[in-house]
Amino acid sequence: MRLADGIRGITASMRLWRRWPIWSLRPALLIYILAVLAAYALALAAAWTHTQLHASSLAVFAALLAVGAGSIELGRLVREPQGTLVKDLFSVWYLPVAVLLPPAYALTAAIPLQILSQWRMHSGHAYRRAFSTAAVGLGFGAASLTFHILAAHGGTAHPSAGTPAAAWVGAVIVAGTVRWMINVGAIAGAIKLSDPSARLRGIAFTREPLSIDIIELTVAVMVTTLTALNPVLMALALPSAAALRRTALHAQLSSQARKDAKTGLLNAGTWQHEAAAELARAARTRTPAALAMLDIDHFKQVNDSYGHPAGDAVLAALSAAMSGLLREYDITGRYGGEEFAILLPHTDASQAGEIAERLRHKLAQITTLTDCGGDSIELSVTVSIGVAAVDPARPDLDELVAAADAALYCAKRAGRDRVCLSPQGSGELKLSQREPMR
């Protein structure tokens, strides 16, 4: 009886283990995550075998963890943005550990703070938190190793030991930069393996996240310097670090509020605001502009046949592809349902038609994997596009949208998977002369 109970328990555990979300990941991403976790575990083991415990080091480590925990508690009421990289600003407390203590402490510091953050602030898949912990730990372990190598060769071990302040701060900045490169690189690799169409530049390398990273590094350097001079002074940085974190998260939430949740493109209200501003600029500078209205053909059939998750996946895939195909200054938004609006600055009617035709052709080649009854199915769709150029005499957004929308319906009436151009002034709508994809 006991043997049977034991076998049933093992079988139930195996079923539960197989249901873990991590096993549903793409094979390449799964291997990558497991490799990073293994590297982190090996680095931890190697570092601690070469580290001796000292009461003074443990005291500084405990104090930095305590203020880091206090920062987490102060930020509990701030809602974190979803679907983007979150700048939690914990490096304000990790960097002093990396600089002032042996690398083993820097590798370890991420574990208690990430666990506390998971428990007190937000929940999520355990494998994501474990991967983030490993990436952060490896980054700060490398930062600690970098600083101690520089200190050994340049005599920059402590700011109060006769070391020029600029040399010491420079070594700390180099260590912090190494941390940033490893941490962002590891997470960017995971994002790219999860979604090959993701544009990393738009996620981590635009002005806003880079500005936050620079501010975070400068604050971390100041906290490190204060702690090096006197560990008691680190408490003075807690209110400022907490306020900085709230400000950074508020900026990320404000940015996220401009985006459509399913596509990552501008939502309709934000698109209209930015498109109107661009049209006003085009009128002042007397430069051309055009609008393309794009609609996914037979999109309702995708939702009806494969379910709304499959439809959402198609929307996301086409949106990512559009972002990669269009220019950085083009203004793209989800106008509603399966319809998208693309304002093309510095573009006349002929150029807009060529851009729309290239979009139509490339988007028809996109395939999206979806699950249907346990089987993986590749979905592909076509799009119809209507194009209208700005009337220089009346650069009105509503009229431009109406003209492009009329051209879009012309493309649909002609059989879909086509581009239709709206003429300036009077005249009939014209279909693109290029052969549509079949």
N, C-alpha and C positions, 0 to 999 in steps of 0.2 A: 504493500500500500504506500509505504513511504517512497519507494522507488518510483512508483507511478506518479505520485504527487510531484516528485522532483523533476521527472521528465516533463510533466505538464507545465511546471513553472518555467523550465528552460525554454520550452516551446513558446510559451506566452512572451517571454523576454525577447526571444528571437524575432517574433512577429512585431513587437514594439520597436525593436532596434531597426528593423527593415523599414519602418514607417517614418524614421527620422527624416526631416526635410533635406538634410545634406545629401542623401542618396538620390534625390531627384535632380541634382545639378548636372550640367553638361560634364562629360567625362574629363575634358581638359581642365575645367574649372575645379572639379573635385580633386584631381591630382595636384593642381597648383595649391589649393588650400591645405591639403594634407602635407605637401612638401614644406610650406611655410611653417606650419605647426611643428613638424618634425625638426626643422632647422632651429626653431625657437627652443624646443625642448633640449636639443643637443647643446645649444649655446648656454642655456641655463646650467646644465650639468657641468659643462667644461669650466664655466666661470666660477662656480661655487667650489669646485675642487681645488682651485688656486687662490681662494680667498679665505683669510682668517678673520674671525669675528672679533670686533673690538667694541667695548662699551660706548666709546665716544661716537663711533660710526653708527651704531645701532640707535643712539639717542637722536642724532641728526636725521637719520632715516625715518624714525618714528614721528619726529616733529613735522617733517615735510609731508608725510602721509596724513597726519592729523589736519594740517591746514588744507591739504588737497581735499580731504573728506569734508571739511567745512565749506569749501568752495562748491562741492557737489550739493550739499544741503541748502546753501543759499540760492542755488540755481534750480531747485526742484520745481518751482512754480512756473518756470519758463518752458513753454511747449517747444519741443525740437521739431524742425522741419523734416518731412519725410521725403524719400525719393531723391536725396541729394547727399553730398558729403557734408557731414556736420563738423563744424569747427568748435570742438568742446573746450579748447584752450587749456587742457590739462598739462601741456608742456611747460607752463609757468611753474609747475611744481616738479615735473620730471627732470627738467634741465639742471636744476641745482643738485639733484641726486646724481646725475650723470657726471657732473663736473667735480663735485666735492667728495664723492665716494667711489670705490672701485666699481668696475663694470657690472659685477654680479648684482649690485643693488639696483642699478639702472634697468637691468633686464627684469628684475623682480617687481619693481615699483608698479608696473602696469597692472599686475594681477589684482591686488586688493582694490585699487581705485576703479578698475573696470567692473569688478564684481559689485562694488557699492553702487556705481552708476547704473548698472543693470537692475539692481534691486530697488533703488530709491527713485529713479527717474523715468526709466522706460524699459519695456520688455521687448523681446524680439527673438529671432532664432538664435539658439545657443552657438551654433557654428559661426555665425557672423560676429558675435561678440568675442568668441575665442580667436577668430582670425584677426580681428582688430587688435586684440591684446597682444598677439604674436607680432603683428606688424609694428605696433608701438614699441614693444619690448626690444625687438631687433634694432629698430631705429635708434633708440636711446642707448642701447648697448654699444652700437657702433659709434655714437656720439661720445660716450664715455671713453671708449678705447682711443678715439681720435684725440680727445683733449689730453689724456694722460701721455700719449706719445709726444704731442707738442710740448707738454710740460716737461717731459724728461729731456727733450732736446733743446728747448728754448728757455728753460728756467722760469716758466710761467705758472708754477704750481699754486701760488696763493697771492692775492693782490696786496697783502700787507707784508710780504716777505722781501721787500726791496724790488719787486717786479714793477716795471713801468706799467701804468694803468692801461695804456693803449694796447700793449702786447697781451696782457691778460684778457682784456675784453675781446681782442681780436681772436684769440684762441677759443673763447667761449662761443663767439659768433660762428667760427668755422665748425665747431662741434654741433651747434644748433642747425647749421645748414646741411651737414651730413645727415642728421636725423630727419630733416624735412625731405631730403631727396629719397632716402630709403623708405620712409613711411608713405609718402605720396606715390612713389613708384610701385610699392607693393599693392596698394589699394587700386591704383590705376590699372595694374595688370589684372586684378580680379574683375574690375568693371568691364574691361575689354574682352576677357574670356567669357563673361556672362552675357554680354551684348556686343558682338563684333562691330555693330554699326554705331556704337556710342561714340560721341565726339568728346574726347577727354579734354580738349582745350576749353570747351564750354562748361565743363564740370569743375575743373580744378585750376585752370590756368588763365582765367579771365581776370580783369582788374580787381573785382570785388574779393574773390577768395585769396588772391595774392596779396592784396592790401591787408587783409585780416592776418595772413601768415606773417607778414613783416611786423605788424603791430604785436602779434603774439611773441615773436622772437625778441623784440626789443624789451617787452615787459619781462620775459623770462630771463634775459641777461641782467636786468636790474634786480630782479628777485635773487638771482644767483649771486650777484655782487654783495647785496645786503646780507645774505645768509653766510657768505664767506667771511665777511667782516665780523658779524655777530649773529648767530642763529636766532636770537631773540627778535631781531629786526624783521624776520620773515613774516611775522604776524601783521606788520604794518601793510604788507602788500595784499592781504586777504580781501579787504573791501574793494580795492581797486581792481583786482583780478576778477572778482565776482561781478562787478559792474561792467567790466570789459566783456565778459562772457555773455551777459544779458544783452549788451549792445550788439555784439556779433550775431547772436541768434536772432535778434529782432531784425537785423539787416537781411539775414537769410530768409526769414519768414516773409518779409516784405517783398523780396525778390521772387519767392515761390508763389506769392499771391498773384503775381502777374502772369503766371504760366497756367496752361491747361494741364490738369493732372494726368490725363491719359496719354498725351502726346509730347509733353514738354515744350510745346510751342507757346507763343503768346495766346492768352485767351481773347475772346472777341472784344471785350471792352478795352483791354490794353492795346490790342492791335489797332482799333479804330483811333485811339488817342495818338499813338505813334505815327500811324499812317497820315492822319490829318496834319500833324506837325511837319512831317516830311514833305507833304504837298505844299504847305505854306512856304517851306524852304525852297522848294523847286520853283515856285512862283516868283520869289524874291530874286533868285539867281538865274532865272530864265533857262533852267535846265529841263530836259525831258524826263518823263516818268511814265510808268505803265502799271497796270494791275492785271494779275492773272487770278481768276477764280477756278479752283480745281475741285472736282467732285469724283468720288470713287464710284465706279460703275457697278450696279447691282449689289451694293453693299448690304442691303437688307437680306439678300439671299444667304450671305455669309453668316449673319447672325441667326437666321432661321434654321439653316442647315447644320451649323457647327457650334452655335451658342455664342453668347455675348463675350466670353473670355477670348474666343478665337477672333471675334471682331475687334476687340481691344488690342490684341496682338498685331493684327493687320494695321490698325491705325498707328500704333507705336512704330512699327517697322517702316511704314511709308514716311512718317514724320521724320524719323532719323535719317532716312535716305535723302529726303528733301533738304534737310539741314546740311548734309554733306555735299549736295549738288549745287546749291545756291551760293551766292556770294555773301560775305559776312555782313554787308550793309543792306542786303535785301530784308524786308520786314515780313515775316511769315507768321500766320496765326491760324488757329482753328476757328473758323467762322461759325460753325454749327453742325452737329451731326457728323457726316462724312465729307463736309465741304470745308475747303481751306482757301484763305486769301493771301496772296503774295504781292506785296508792293515792290516794284522794281525801279529804284531811283536811277537817274542817269541812263535811262533806257528808252529808246524810241519804239514805235510800233513794230518795225521789222525785227529789231533785236529781241523784243519781248516775245514775238512769235517763235524765234529760234530757240530761246530759253525754254518756252513752254513745250515745244516739240521734243527737245532733249529730255525734259522731265517726263513727258508722256512715255517716251521710248524706254528710259531707264527704270521707271517705276513698274512697268509691265514685267521687268525681269526679276523683281524682288519676290522671293518666296518666303513664306512664314510657316514654321512648323506648328502644328496644333494637334491636340490629342482628341481622337474621336472613337469612343468605344474601346479604348485601350490601344488603338492603332495610331501611329504618327502619320499625319497627312500634311503634305506641302500645299499651301494655298498661295495662289497668285491672283492678282486683280489688275484691271486696267483702269485708267482715269480719263475723264473728259475735261477739257480746259477751255475756258473762254478768256480772251485777252482784249483789253481796251487801253488805249493810250490817253494820257491826260490832254484835255482841251486847254491849250495855253491861255485862251481867252477867259475860261471859267474853270479853274482848277478846284472843282468841288468834289469832295469825297463821295457823297451820296450819289451824285450823277455818275461818277466813275464806277462805283460798285454796280449801279443799275445797268450800265453799258456792258460791263464784263459779265454780269449775270445773264443778260440777254444773249451774249455770245456763247456762254456755257450751255444754255438751253438749245441754241442752234446746233452745237456739237452733239448733244444728246439726241435731238430729233433726227440727225443725220446718221445715227447708228452707234453712237458712243465711241470711245477709244479714239477721239479726234481732238484737234485744236481748231477753234473757230476765232477769227479775228473780227473785232468791231471797228469799222472805219471811223475816222475822224470826220465830223460834220455829217452831211447826209450821205446816204449810200446803203447798199445792202451788206449784210453780214457775209463774210467770206470764210469758207473752210480752208484749212491748210491743204496745200497741194501734195503734201507728202502722203504716202500710203500708210494707213493705220496698221498697227500690229494685229495679227490674227492669232 
